[in-house]
Amino acid sequence: MKTMKNIKKHYRSLRKDKRGIDTILAALLMVVIVVVASVMVYAWSTGLLGALMVTPQVGKEAMNIENSAFSNSTLATMYLRNTGTASIS
């Protein structure tokens, strides 16, 4: 059976020896930083970041000639329809 004196002695020895834990935490932190940086470089190089960014919506311009008529050599009549998403101004 462990006495209170032995438990305190064991606890003090654990508190004094922190170098091993600090080394492990430093190595783990470096590995995490390298992995995150690698994922970011991979995402940038494959264009994933460009696809995730919001691009402004641009209207599509399209017109169809519905009907046309030529009455003489100087007069032409055309009926146009805007089939795009942009307004005509």
Phi and psi in radians as a Rosetta constraint file:
Dihedral C 1 N 2 CA 2 C 2 CIRCULARHARMONIC -1.417 0.35
Dihedral N 2 CA 2 C 2 N 3 CIRCULARHARMONIC 2.393 0.35
Dihedral C 2 N 3 CA 3 C 3 CIRCULARHARMONIC -1.582 0.35
Dihedral N 3 CA 3 C 3 N 4 CIRCULARHARMONIC 2.930 0.35
Dihedral C 3 N 4 CA 4 C 4 CIRCULARHARMONIC -1.119 0.35
Dihedral N 4 CA 4 C 4 N 5 CIRCULARHARMONIC -0.563 0.35
Dihedral C 4 N 5 CA 5 C 5 CIRCULARHARMONIC -1.148 0.35
Dihedral N 5 CA 5 C 5 N 6 CIRCULARHARMONIC -0.732 0.35
Dihedral C 5 N 6 CA 6 C 6 CIRCULARHARMONIC -1.169 0.35
Dihedral N 6 CA 6 C 6 N 7 CIRCULARHARMONIC -0.660 0.35
Dihedral C 6 N 7 CA 7 C 7 CIRCULARHARMONIC -1.147 0.35
Dihedral N 7 CA 7 C 7 N 8 CIRCULARHARMONIC -0.754 0.35
Dihedral C 7 N 8 CA 8 C 8 CIRCULARHARMONIC -1.125 0.35
Dihedral N 8 CA 8 C 8 N 9 CIRCULARHARMONIC -0.696 0.35
Dihedral C 8 N 9 CA 9 C 9 CIRCULARHARMONIC -1.117 0.35
Dihedral N 9 CA 9 C 9 N 10 CIRCULARHARMONIC -0.751 0.35
Dihedral C 9 N 10 CA 10 C 10 CIRCULARHARMONIC -1.132 0.35
Dihedral N 10 CA 10 C 10 N 11 CIRCULARHARMONIC -0.701 0.35
Dihedral C 10 N 11 CA 11 C 11 CIRCULARHARMONIC -1.139 0.35
Dihedral N 11 CA 11 C 11 N 12 CIRCULARHARMONIC -0.736 0.35
Dihedral C 11 N 12 CA 12 C 12 CIRCULARHARMONIC -1.101 0.35
Dihedral N 12 CA 12 C 12 N 13 CIRCULARHARMONIC -0.682 0.35
Dihedral C 12 N 13 CA 13 C 13 CIRCULARHARMONIC -1.191 0.35
Dihedral N 13 CA 13 C 13 N 14 CIRCULARHARMONIC -0.578 0.35
Dihedral C 13 N 14 CA 14 C 14 CIRCULARHARMONIC -1.205 0.35
Dihedral N 14 CA 14 C 14 N 15 CIRCULARHARMONIC -0.658 0.35
Dihedral C 14 N 15 CA 15 C 15 CIRCULARHARMONIC -1.220 0.35
Dihedral N 15 CA 15 C 15 N 16 CIRCULARHARMONIC -0.574 0.35
Dihedral C 15 N 16 CA 16 C 16 CIRCULARHARMONIC -1.291 0.35
Dihedral N 16 CA 16 C 16 N 17 CIRCULARHARMONIC -0.552 0.35
Dihedral C 16 N 17 CA 17 C 17 CIRCULARHARMONIC -1.680 0.35
Dihedral N 17 CA 17 C 17 N 18 CIRCULARHARMONIC 1.505 0.35
Dihedral C 17 N 18 CA 18 C 18 CIRCULARHARMONIC -1.920 0.35
Dihedral N 18 CA 18 C 18 N 19 CIRCULARHARMONIC -0.096 0.35
Dihedral C 18 N 19 CA 19 C 19 CIRCULARHARMONIC -1.105 0.35
Dihedral N 19 CA 19 C 19 N 20 CIRCULARHARMONIC -0.690 0.35
Dihedral C 19 N 20 CA 20 C 20 CIRCULARHARMONIC -1.134 0.35
Dihedral N 20 CA 20 C 20 N 21 CIRCULARHARMONIC -0.682 0.35
Dihedral C 20 N 21 CA 21 C 21 CIRCULARHARMONIC -1.202 0.35
Dihedral N 21 CA 21 C 21 N 22 CIRCULARHARMONIC -0.728 0.35
Dihedral C 21 N 22 CA 22 C 22 CIRCULARHARMONIC -1.105 0.35
Dihedral N 22 CA 22 C 22 N 23 CIRCULARHARMONIC -0.682 0.35
Dihedral C 22 N 23 CA 23 C 23 CIRCULARHARMONIC -1.143 0.35
Dihedral N 23 CA 23 C 23 N 24 CIRCULARHARMONIC -0.734 0.35
Dihedral C 23 N 24 CA 24 C 24 CIRCULARHARMONIC -1.149 0.35
Dihedral N 24 CA 24 C 24 N 25 CIRCULARHARMONIC -0.750 0.35
Dihedral C 24 N 25 CA 25 C 25 CIRCULARHARMONIC -1.134 0.35
Dihedral N 25 CA 25 C 25 N 26 CIRCULARHARMONIC -0.682 0.35
Dihedral C 25 N 26 CA 26 C 26 CIRCULARHARMONIC -1.125 0.35
Dihedral N 26 CA 26 C 26 N 27 CIRCULARHARMONIC -0.755 0.35
Dihedral C 26 N 27 CA 27 C 27 CIRCULARHARMONIC -1.137 0.35
Dihedral N 27 CA 27 C 27 N 28 CIRCULARHARMONIC -0.711 0.35
Dihedral C 27 N 28 CA 28 C 28 CIRCULARHARMONIC -1.138 0.35
Dihedral N 28 CA 28 C 28 N 29 CIRCULARHARMONIC -0.701 0.35
Dihedral C 28 N 29 CA 29 C 29 CIRCULARHARMONIC -1.130 0.35
Dihedral N 29 CA 29 C 29 N 30 CIRCULARHARMONIC -0.704 0.35
Dihedral C 29 N 30 CA 30 C 30 CIRCULARHARMONIC -1.128 0.35
Dihedral N 30 CA 30 C 30 N 31 CIRCULARHARMONIC -0.699 0.35
Dihedral C 30 N 31 CA 31 C 31 CIRCULARHARMONIC -1.112 0.35
Dihedral N 31 CA 31 C 31 N 32 CIRCULARHARMONIC -0.744 0.35
Dihedral C 31 N 32 CA 32 C 32 CIRCULARHARMONIC -1.103 0.35
Dihedral N 32 CA 32 C 32 N 33 CIRCULARHARMONIC -0.752 0.35
Dihedral C 32 N 33 CA 33 C 33 CIRCULARHARMONIC -1.102 0.35
Dihedral N 33 CA 33 C 33 N 34 CIRCULARHARMONIC -0.745 0.35
Dihedral C 33 N 34 CA 34 C 34 CIRCULARHARMONIC -1.143 0.35
Dihedral N 34 CA 34 C 34 N 35 CIRCULARHARMONIC -0.708 0.35
Dihedral C 34 N 35 CA 35 C 35 CIRCULARHARMONIC -1.145 0.35
Dihedral N 35 CA 35 C 35 N 36 CIRCULARHARMONIC -0.769 0.35
Dihedral C 35 N 36 CA 36 C 36 CIRCULARHARMONIC -1.117 0.35
Dihedral N 36 CA 36 C 36 N 37 CIRCULARHARMONIC -0.750 0.35
Dihedral C 36 N 37 CA 37 C 37 CIRCULARHARMONIC -1.112 0.35
Dihedral N 37 CA 37 C 37 N 38 CIRCULARHARMONIC -0.674 0.35
Dihedral C 37 N 38 CA 38 C 38 CIRCULARHARMONIC -1.138 0.35
Dihedral N 38 CA 38 C 38 N 39 CIRCULARHARMONIC -0.718 0.35
Dihedral C 38 N 39 CA 39 C 39 CIRCULARHARMONIC -1.131 0.35
Dihedral N 39 CA 39 C 39 N 40 CIRCULARHARMONIC -0.703 0.35
Dihedral C 39 N 40 CA 40 C 40 CIRCULARHARMONIC -1.150 0.35
Dihedral N 40 CA 40 C 40 N 41 CIRCULARHARMONIC -0.724 0.35
Dihedral C 40 N 41 CA 41 C 41 CIRCULARHARMONIC -1.144 0.35
Dihedral N 41 CA 41 C 41 N 42 CIRCULARHARMONIC -0.708 0.35
Dihedral C 41 N 42 CA 42 C 42 CIRCULARHARMONIC -1.113 0.35
Dihedral N 42 CA 42 C 42 N 43 CIRCULARHARMONIC -0.771 0.35
Dihedral C 42 N 43 CA 43 C 43 CIRCULARHARMONIC -1.120 0.35
Dihedral N 43 CA 43 C 43 N 44 CIRCULARHARMONIC -0.698 0.35
Dihedral C 43 N 44 CA 44 C 44 CIRCULARHARMONIC -1.177 0.35
Dihedral N 44 CA 44 C 44 N 45 CIRCULARHARMONIC -0.723 0.35
Dihedral C 44 N 45 CA 45 C 45 CIRCULARHARMONIC -1.249 0.35
Dihedral N 45 CA 45 C 45 N 46 CIRCULARHARMONIC -0.484 0.35
Dihedral C 45 N 46 CA 46 C 46 CIRCULARHARMONIC -1.567 0.35
Dihedral N 46 CA 46 C 46 N 47 CIRCULARHARMONIC -0.035 0.35
Dihedral C 46 N 47 CA 47 C 47 CIRCULARHARMONIC 1.480 0.35
Dihedral N 47 CA 47 C 47 N 48 CIRCULARHARMONIC 0.183 0.35
Dihedral C 47 N 48 CA 48 C 48 CIRCULARHARMONIC -1.143 0.35
Dihedral N 48 CA 48 C 48 N 49 CIRCULARHARMONIC -0.694 0.35
Dihedral C 48 N 49 CA 49 C 49 CIRCULARHARMONIC -1.161 0.35
Dihedral N 49 CA 49 C 49 N 50 CIRCULARHARMONIC -0.627 0.35
Dihedral C 49 N 50 CA 50 C 50 CIRCULARHARMONIC -1.165 0.35
Dihedral N 50 CA 50 C 50 N 51 CIRCULARHARMONIC -0.593 0.35
Dihedral C 50 N 51 CA 51 C 51 CIRCULARHARMONIC -1.280 0.35
Dihedral N 51 CA 51 C 51 N 52 CIRCULARHARMONIC -0.507 0.35
Dihedral C 51 N 52 CA 52 C 52 CIRCULARHARMONIC -1.402 0.35
Dihedral N 52 CA 52 C 52 N 53 CIRCULARHARMONIC -0.369 0.35
Dihedral C 52 N 53 CA 53 C 53 CIRCULARHARMONIC -1.265 0.35
Dihedral N 53 CA 53 C 53 N 54 CIRCULARHARMONIC 2.542 0.35
Dihedral C 53 N 54 CA 54 C 54 CIRCULARHARMONIC -1.361 0.35
Dihedral N 54 CA 54 C 54 N 55 CIRCULARHARMONIC 2.235 0.35
Dihedral C 54 N 55 CA 55 C 55 CIRCULARHARMONIC -1.839 0.35
Dihedral N 55 CA 55 C 55 N 56 CIRCULARHARMONIC 2.489 0.35
Dihedral C 55 N 56 CA 56 C 56 CIRCULARHARMONIC -1.179 0.35
Dihedral N 56 CA 56 C 56 N 57 CIRCULARHARMONIC 2.497 0.35
Dihedral C 56 N 57 CA 57 C 57 CIRCULARHARMONIC -1.368 0.35
Dihedral N 57 CA 57 C 57 N 58 CIRCULARHARMONIC 2.190 0.35
Dihedral C 57 N 58 CA 58 C 58 CIRCULARHARMONIC -1.965 0.35
Dihedral N 58 CA 58 C 58 N 59 CIRCULARHARMONIC 2.346 0.35
Dihedral C 58 N 59 CA 59 C 59 CIRCULARHARMONIC -1.225 0.35
Dihedral N 59 CA 59 C 59 N 60 CIRCULARHARMONIC 2.601 0.35
Dihedral C 59 N 60 CA 60 C 60 CIRCULARHARMONIC -1.703 0.35
Dihedral N 60 CA 60 C 60 N 61 CIRCULARHARMONIC 2.277 0.35
Dihedral C 60 N 61 CA 61 C 61 CIRCULARHARMONIC -1.728 0.35
Dihedral N 61 CA 61 C 61 N 62 CIRCULARHARMONIC 2.201 0.35
Dihedral C 61 N 62 CA 62 C 62 CIRCULARHARMONIC -2.692 0.35
Dihedral N 62 CA 62 C 62 N 63 CIRCULARHARMONIC 2.387 0.35
Dihedral C 62 N 63 CA 63 C 63 CIRCULARHARMONIC -2.326 0.35
Dihedral N 63 CA 63 C 63 N 64 CIRCULARHARMONIC 2.513 0.35
Dihedral C 63 N 64 CA 64 C 64 CIRCULARHARMONIC -2.098 0.35
Dihedral N 64 CA 64 C 64 N 65 CIRCULARHARMONIC 2.438 0.35
Dihedral C 64 N 65 CA 65 C 65 CIRCULARHARMONIC -1.530 0.35
Dihedral N 65 CA 65 C 65 N 66 CIRCULARHARMONIC 1.958 0.35
Dihedral C 65 N 66 CA 66 C 66 CIRCULARHARMONIC -1.370 0.35
Dihedral N 66 CA 66 C 66 N 67 CIRCULARHARMONIC -0.744 0.35
Dihedral C 66 N 67 CA 67 C 67 CIRCULARHARMONIC -2.732 0.35
Dihedral N 67 CA 67 C 67 N 68 CIRCULARHARMONIC 2.615 0.35
Dihedral C 67 N 68 CA 68 C 68 CIRCULARHARMONIC -2.503 0.35
Dihedral N 68 CA 68 C 68 N 69 CIRCULARHARMONIC 2.590 0.35
Dihedral C 68 N 69 CA 69 C 69 CIRCULARHARMONIC -2.541 0.35
Dihedral N 69 CA 69 C 69 N 70 CIRCULARHARMONIC 2.464 0.35
Dihedral C 69 N 70 CA 70 C 70 CIRCULARHARMONIC -2.069 0.35
Dihedral N 70 CA 70 C 70 N 71 CIRCULARHARMONIC 1.986 0.35
Dihedral C 70 N 71 CA 71 C 71 CIRCULARHARMONIC -1.582 0.35
Dihedral N 71 CA 71 C 71 N 72 CIRCULARHARMONIC -0.617 0.35
Dihedral C 71 N 72 CA 72 C 72 CIRCULARHARMONIC -2.611 0.35
Dihedral N 72 CA 72 C 72 N 73 CIRCULARHARMONIC -2.940 0.35
Dihedral C 72 N 73 CA 73 C 73 CIRCULARHARMONIC -1.264 0.35
Dihedral N 73 CA 73 C 73 N 74 CIRCULARHARMONIC -0.248 0.35
Dihedral C 73 N 74 CA 74 C 74 CIRCULARHARMONIC -2.035 0.35
Dihedral N 74 CA 74 C 74 N 75 CIRCULARHARMONIC -0.061 0.35
Dihedral C 74 N 75 CA 75 C 75 CIRCULARHARMONIC -2.150 0.35
Dihedral N 75 CA 75 C 75 N 76 CIRCULARHARMONIC 2.198 0.35
Dihedral C 75 N 76 CA 76 C 76 CIRCULARHARMONIC -2.274 0.35
Dihedral N 76 CA 76 C 76 N 77 CIRCULARHARMONIC 2.379 0.35
Dihedral C 76 N 77 CA 77 C 77 CIRCULARHARMONIC -2.041 0.35
Dihedral N 77 CA 77 C 77 N 78 CIRCULARHARMONIC 2.227 0.35
Dihedral C 77 N 78 CA 78 C 78 CIRCULARHARMONIC -2.254 0.35
Dihedral N 78 CA 78 C 78 N 79 CIRCULARHARMONIC 2.442 0.35
Dihedral C 78 N 79 CA 79 C 79 CIRCULARHARMONIC -1.925 0.35
Dihedral N 79 CA 79 C 79 N 80 CIRCULARHARMONIC 2.052 0.35
Dihedral C 79 N 80 CA 80 C 80 CIRCULARHARMONIC -1.909 0.35
Dihedral N 80 CA 80 C 80 N 81 CIRCULARHARMONIC 2.619 0.35
Dihedral C 80 N 81 CA 81 C 81 CIRCULARHARMONIC -2.257 0.35
Dihedral N 81 CA 81 C 81 N 82 CIRCULARHARMONIC 2.291 0.35
Dihedral C 81 N 82 CA 82 C 82 CIRCULARHARMONIC -1.451 0.35
Dihedral N 82 CA 82 C 82 N 83 CIRCULARHARMONIC 1.914 0.35
Dihedral C 82 N 83 CA 83 C 83 CIRCULARHARMONIC -1.813 0.35
Dihedral N 83 CA 83 C 83 N 84 CIRCULARHARMONIC 0.063 0.35
Dihedral C 83 N 84 CA 84 C 84 CIRCULARHARMONIC -1.586 0.35
Dihedral N 84 CA 84 C 84 N 85 CIRCULARHARMONIC -3.064 0.35
Dihedral C 84 N 85 CA 85 C 85 CIRCULARHARMONIC -1.724 0.35
Dihedral N 85 CA 85 C 85 N 86 CIRCULARHARMONIC -0.166 0.35
Dihedral C 85 N 86 CA 86 C 86 CIRCULARHARMONIC -1.602 0.35
Dihedral N 86 CA 86 C 86 N 87 CIRCULARHARMONIC 2.544 0.35
Dihedral C 86 N 87 CA 87 C 87 CIRCULARHARMONIC -1.430 0.35
Dihedral N 87 CA 87 C 87 N 88 CIRCULARHARMONIC 2.653 0.35
Dihedral C 87 N 88 CA 88 C 88 CIRCULARHARMONIC -1.677 0.35
Dihedral N 88 CA 88 C 88 N 89 CIRCULARHARMONIC 2.191 0.35
